[in-house]
Amino acid sequence: MVTLYQALTLILNVVWFVMIVHIIMSWLINFQVLNLRQPLVAQVWYGLNNLLEPVYGPVRRFLPNLSGIDLAPLVVFIIIIIAQQALRNNAGFFYGF
């Protein structure tokens, strides 16, 4: 059970890191620091989009359209924080009594 706890924690941390990279990269692209015409930048950007769209897509269906403001990453961050806190609070379940 300890391995399950560690695996879930690792998955949540990796998703957290990938989301941070995606958000920072989107800012750099919007402020024209990075250019999508560069092959490496485009490949990383589209790879991150393809990786995170299954996570963001269901959340976007429930959020209202705010004309250019995407709140899906914020909602997913909150869900990840809640899941991490729930794992920490119930760590005794994974380690046994």
C-alpha positions, 0 to 999 in steps of 0.5 A: 500500500505504501507503493500505491501512496508513493505512486499517486503522490508522484503522479500528482507531482508530475502533473503539477510540474507539467502544468507549470511548464505549460503555463509558463510556456504559454506566457512566453509565447503570448509575450513573444519571447518564444516563437512557435515557428522554431521546431523545438518550441513548437514540438514541446508546445504541441506535445504539452497541449496534447498531454494536458487537453484530456485533463483540461477538456472535461473541466472546460465543459463545465466552465463558462466562456470568458472570452479569452480567459481559460480557467481550466488550469486553475480549476485543475490546480485546485483539484490537484491540491485537494487530492494531495491534501487528501492523500496526506491526511489519509496516509495512515491508511496506506501505511497501516495501523 
